[in-house]
Amino acid sequence: MGCQDEILVRKVCEIYDNISKLENLKPSKDVNMLFTQLVLTCMPPNPIDTTKLCKRVQEIRSNLIRLCGEAEGLLESHFSNILGSFENPLDHIEIFPYFSNYIKLGHLEFTILSNHCTHVPSKIAFVGSGPLPLTSIVLASNHLRNTAFHNYDIDANANSQALRLVSPDPDLSKRMFFHTADIMNVTDELSDYEVVFLAALVGMDKEEKVRVIAHLAKYMAPKALLMLRSAHGARGFLYPIVDPCDLNGFEVLSVFHPTDEVINSVIISRKYPTPSQLHSLDKGLGHPMIQTSKCCERYQEFNHLHHGNMIEEFGN
């Protein structure tokens, strides 16, 4: 580990120690300051592989991801309650401090989706939508204006808060639906969706994430698209990292690593066809299967979204 990486890890561990001493993670001056400090520390592009650090740092990273998830949930719940007090909550949605990030992320994910989807999807599922379902709201309002969004969350209170935000809106109230369920218990319904989004904090560690992905692979419709969020470099201290090799049952199409204030990487993949079709592909009767473990060309570019980024394209 180089000198710069040692400085980064030491700084992250110091912030973790301070966060661990907080009485709770509800939005407050101290909570906001520490998590802002953490994000700013991890945001600059850094090739560090956080999954290969020593055991002690790995334990800190695992705990930190869970603390970040808890704090993020409390922050969203706090602002969802504030927005829900307005007659028309979505008219005031800009008060959420990171709303501009969701605008950028929504534009990014829509652009990636458009590159791999030949038509406008009629039904999308979002797994892990939470009390402030900003991704669904941004995509439904700005990009997919005729698409139905089915939002899944394990927390009934989160769904109640989210429903309060969209119910007064004459358009979104007809196109956004909320289901209280553990996604591991949702089976045949998953085949109804042309696209499934998986939130970054569904599956807080690698084992949980892999189980969720395997479940989606079992029940999603053949050729349906899975979009999920990951993290890259130092941002792996904030969110779980999904390796393309973890997406068994899916053809990984591309991985996008933003280097600006949009923290999450975005992976888009397509569920493999039916077993009989896979058999034909294996025998060379169609396009060859893409092995997710295969090394793929990696290149850097700047696109029209003005995101500095790294894209990994997966091809034959």
N, C-alpha and C positions, 0 to 999 in steps of 0.2 A: 504494500500500500504506500503510495507516494506521500510526500509531505502535505500537499494540498488536500488529499483525501483524509489524512490524519487530522488536519485542522477542522475539516467538515464534520467528521465523525465526533470529534471532541465537542464541537459546538452543539451538535444535535443531542448528544448525551447530556450536556449541561441544561439545555432547554427541557429535555425530558424530565430531569430531576426536578426542575422548577414546576413543571406541569403536574408532576406526581404529588406535589405538596399542596396543591389547590384543594380547597374544601369541596368544591363541586365544579362542574364544567359548564354551568349555565352562563349565558352571555354576561360579561361584566368587564370592567376596565382591565383587570389583571388577565382574565381568560383571553380576551381579544388581543391584548398586547403579546402574550406568549405564543399564541397560535399564529399571529401575523409574523412574529419573529421567526417561527419555525418554517413557515411557508417561504418567506424571503430567503432563508438560509438554503432551502432545498430547491428553489426555483431555477437558479442559473444552470445552464446545460453542463452536465458532468457525467463522464462515462463510467463512473463507479458502479460496480455490480453489488448492490446491497444484499443480494441473496448469498454472497460468498464471504461475508465478513465473519469475524470470530463469533463463537457461541454466545458470549455475553452481549455483544452488540446485536446479534440476531434476536435475542430475547427482548432487548430494549426496543428494537424495531417492531416486533410483533405487538408488544404492549402499546407502543406509540400509535400504531395503525388503529388499534381498538379505541384508544383515547381520542384520536382524531375523528373516528366514526361517531363516537358518543357526542363529542362536542358539536360536530356538524349536524347531527340529529336535533340536538337541543337548540342550536341556532335557527334551524329551519322551522322548528316548532314555535319558537319565540316570534319569528316574523310572520308565520302563518296566522298566529293568533292576532297579531296587530292588524294584518291585512283583512282578516275575517271580521274585524269590527267595522269596516267600511261597508257602505251600501253596495258599492260596486268594487270589490277587492282588486280586480285586475287593472283598474284604472290607476292604482297606486303601487303597482308591483315593483316599480323602479326603486322603492325605498329599501329593498333587499340589497345589502352592500355589494354582493357579487353578481348582481343581475346582468351586468355587461359581460361578464365571463360566460354566462349561459347563452347570451345572444351569440357570442363568438363560437362557442362550442356547438350550438344548434346549427349555425351556418356551416361549420366544419363537417358535422356529422351528416347533414343533409347533402352536402356536396359529395362526400365519400359514398353515401348511399346511392346517389344519382349515378355515380360512375359504374355501379354494379347492379343496378335494378333497372330493368327495361321498361317498367311502367310504374305509375303511382300506386303504391300499396293501398288497399281498401281498409285493411285492419292491421294495426300494430299493437304489440304487447310491450309494456315497459315493466320490468321486474325490479321491484325495490323503489317504488315511486316516492314514498315518504310523505310528510305533511305539506311539503311545498314542491309539487311536481313540475319544476320549472322546465325540464327538458321537454316533457309532453306539451306543456303550455306554449313554449317557444316554437316547437315544430308544428303544432296544430295551428297556431296563430299566424306564423310567418311563412311557412314552407309547404305544409301538407294540409291544405285548407278543406279538403274533402275526405280526409282519412279519419277513421274511428280509432281512438286510442283507449286501450284497455290496460289500466294501471293495477298492478298487483303489489300488495304490501301485507306483511304478516301482522301489522299493528292496526287494529280497528280504529283507534283514536287518530292515528295518522291519516287514515282514509277519510274519517269524518272531517278533519281539518281541511284536507285537500278538496273534498266535495264542496265545502262551504265557499271556497275560493271561486270555483267555476260555475256553481249553480245559478248565480245572477246573470251570467253571460248567455245571451240568447243563442249564440252559435256553439260555444264549447260545451254548454250543458247538454247538448244533443249528441255530441261526438266523443265525450270523455266519460269513461266508466271506471268504477273503482271496485276491486275485488279484494276482500280480506282473506288471505290464504297463504300458507307456506307453499312456496312454488314447488317444493318436493312432493306435495300432495296434488298438484295440478297435472293432469295427464292428457286425456284426449282433447281437451280444449286447446292445448298448445298447437295442435295441427291446424287450427283455424287461422293462424297468423302468418302473413307473408314475411314479416320482419319481427324479430324479438330483440329488444334492448335489454341488456343486463347491467344494472347499476354497479358502480365500482365497489360498493360496500356490501353487496350480496355475496356472502362467502368471505369472511374476514381473514382467512389464511388459505394457503395453497390447497390443503386437503378439502376444505369446505367448498372452495371455488371449483375444484375439479369434479366434486360430486354433483354440484349444480349443473355444470356444463354437460356431464354425462347424462343427467336426467333430461336436459333439453335436447340432447342428441337422440335420445330414445323416443321422444314424443313430438318433436317439431316435425312439420311437413317436409318431405324430401325437397331439396333445393331452396328451402326457406333461408333467409339471411339472419345471421346472428351478429349483432353489434354489441361489443362489450368494451368496457373501459379498463385500462391497465395503468401502469406507471413505468417510467424509464429513468435510469440513473439515480440521482439523489432523491428524486420524487418518490422512489420506492420506500422512503421512510414515512410517507404520508398515506399511501394506498397500496393495496396488494398488487403484486406483479403477476400478470398472466403471460406465460410463455406460449408461443404458437404450438409447441409440442403438447400443451395441455388440452388442446381442442380436438380430442379424438372424436371421430364421427363428422368432422367439419373440414372443408377445404378452406384453408386460410388464404384470403385474397390480398389483403394488404394490412400493414401496421403503420400507424401515423403517430409520430412523436412530436408534439408541439414543443417549442422552446420559448414561448412567451408566457403570459400570465394564465393561459389555459393549462391547467396542471395535468389533466389526464391524457394518456395515450388512448388511441382508438383503434380497435381491431375489428375488421369486418371479415366474416367467414360465411360460407354457404354449406348447409347440411348436405352431406353426400346423398346421392339418389338411393333408391330402394336396394335391398341386398341383391336382387336379381340383376339390376342395372350395374351395380358394383362388380358383380361377377363378370359381366360383359366387358367392363372397363379393364379389369385385371387381365383379361385375355386379349386385350389389344383391339377390341371391337369399337372403342370410342376413344375419347381423349384420355391419356394416361392419368391415373390418380396422382395427385400431388401429395407427397409425403411431408407431413408437418415438421419432421426432423431434418429435412433437406436444407442445406445451406442455400440461401437465396441472395440475389444481388441486393446490395444496399446502396442507396445514393441519397444525396442531400439536394434540396432545391427550395426555392421560394415560390409560392403559388400566388394566385390572384387574391387570396384572402389576406395576404401580407403576413402570414404566419411563417416565421423561421421554423423549419421543421426537418425531421428526418423521416423518410418513408421507406419501409421495407416492402417491396412488391414480391409476391409469391407467384412463381410461374413454373413451367415445365423444366 
